[in-house]
């Protein structure tokens, strides 16, 4: 290997490491994956309309996941995941996730709106607030702590005051069924 080739390889390695440290390569890879999925999705829709063939990409998850996505709890789970990806600005991941779950672009928003309307939660939030999925998780953990307190004879106030969850959740209405959050979702 001559000096020029060695220098070029060293430069390539240096540039690659620098771009990886800055997160640039991860973003480019995510954007490329999202673009590939979008192109395949568009082609799938054309083929499905013109030839009546099933799509190659859409709904590519396993049968258990397809059954789950068809259930009310599964639709809510998927909507919560989508809301988190949107909140975290993981737009390329969301663009890959939606077609894999065979979901329309904004269908998850209607699912969350329907759920929040039925359960008295306010989804109107500031950008700095936490994702709804975190509210659900914290509500479940708080419910579990309260349930354990009842089983051990401790007062729920002792558990609540010793809980590290805090009351960071600003989107919950005062009509929450469990203090500080959602009750656990049924399976």
N, C-alpha and C positions, 0 to 999 in steps of 0.2 A: 504494500500500500504506500503510495507516494504522500509527500507532505501536504499537498493540496487536498487530497481526498480525506486525509486524517483531520485537517483543519475544518473542512466542511462538515464532517461527522461530529466533531466537537461543537461546532457552532449550532448544528441541528439539535444536539442534545441539550445545549444551554438554552436555546430558544424554547424547546419543548418543556423543559423544567420550569422556566420562568412563566410561560403561559399557563401551565398546570397550577403553579402556586397562586397565580392571580385569578384562577377560576375561569379563564377565557376558554380553554380547551373544553372544559365541562359544558359551558354554555353553548359552544359551537356544536358539540356532539349532541346535546339535547335538541337544539334547533334543527339539526340535520335529521335526527330520528323523527321529530314532529313533522317535518316537511315530507319525509318518506311516507309516513302514515297518512298524511293528508292526500298525497298523490295516489296512494293505493286506495284510500277510501273513495276518492272521486272516481277512479277507474271502476271500482266495485259498483258504485251507484249507476254508472253508465251501462256496465255489463248486465246488471240486474234488471234495468229498465228495458234494454234492447233485446237481450237474449233470455231473460227469465232465469238465469243461473243464480245459485246462491252466492252471496258475497264470500270472498276468500278471507278477508280480514275481519269484518265486522263480527262481533260476538265470538271472538276467538278464545274466550275463557273456557274452563272446564265445565262439565255438566252440573256439578254441585254449585258452582258459582252462578251459572245461568238460572238455576232454580232459585237460588237466593235472591238474585237481582229481580226476579219476577214477584217476589213476596213484598208485602208492605215494609217489613223490617229491612229487607235487602235494598229496596229502593231508597229508604232513608239512610242506610249505611253508605251507599254509593253517593248520595247527595252530600252527606257530611264529609266524605273524602274529597269530593269535587270542591266543596266550599273551602276546605283546608288548602288544597292546591291553589285555588284562586287567591285566598288570603295570603299565602306565602309567596305569591307571584311566581309559581312554578308553572307558567303558562305552557311551556313545551311539554311538560309531563302531563298536564291536563289534556292537551291535544292528542296525546298518545293514549291516555287512559279512556277517554270518552268512546272512541271507536272500538277499542278492545272490549268494552262493556256493552257495546251496541246501543249507545245513548246518543240522543240528539244533543246539539251544542249546549243549549241552556235548559234542558229538561230538569236538571238537578235543582235549578233555582225555584221552579214551580213546586217541586217536591218539598223543599225546605219551607217555602211560603205556606203551603198547605199544612204541613206539620206544625209550624209555629202558630198559625191561626187557630188550629184545633186545640193547642196546648197552652195558649196565652203567652207565648214568647215573642219578644220584639227583636226582629232580625235587623232593624235599622241600627247601624252602628258606625262609629268612627273608624277610620282606617287603622288607627293605632290599637283598637280593641283586639281581643283574642278571637280565634276561630270558634265557631259554634261547637265543633267536635270537642274542644277542650272543655267547654261548659258541660257537655254531656258526660265526659269522662270524670270531671271533678264532682258533678252531681252524683254520679254512680258511686264514686269512692266515698263521698260524704254519706250517702245512703248506707253503704256497707259498714262504715264506721258506726253509724247510729244503730244499725242492726246488731253489730257486735256488742255495743254498749248495753243494749237491752238483754243480750244473752249473758253478759258477765255481771249484770247488776249495777254497772256504772251508770250515772246519769248522762243523758245525751249532751248536756251542757259541758260536762267534763271532756267528752270526746271532741265536741265542737271547739272548745277553747284550746285544746291541745293539738288540734288539727293544723297541719302546715299548709293546708290549701288556701286559707284566707278567704276573703270575700272580694276577689278581684273582678268578678263577673258583673259587668254593668248592663248586659243586655237582658237579663231575666226580669220578668215582671214580678210584681208582688204576689201574684196568684200561683207561684210555683207550688207544686204538691209536696215537694220535699224541701226542707229548709236549705237554701243555697244551691239548688240544682234540680236536675231531672231525676225522676226515679229510673231504675234500670229498665232498659228496653227489653220486652219479651222476645224470646226466640221461637 
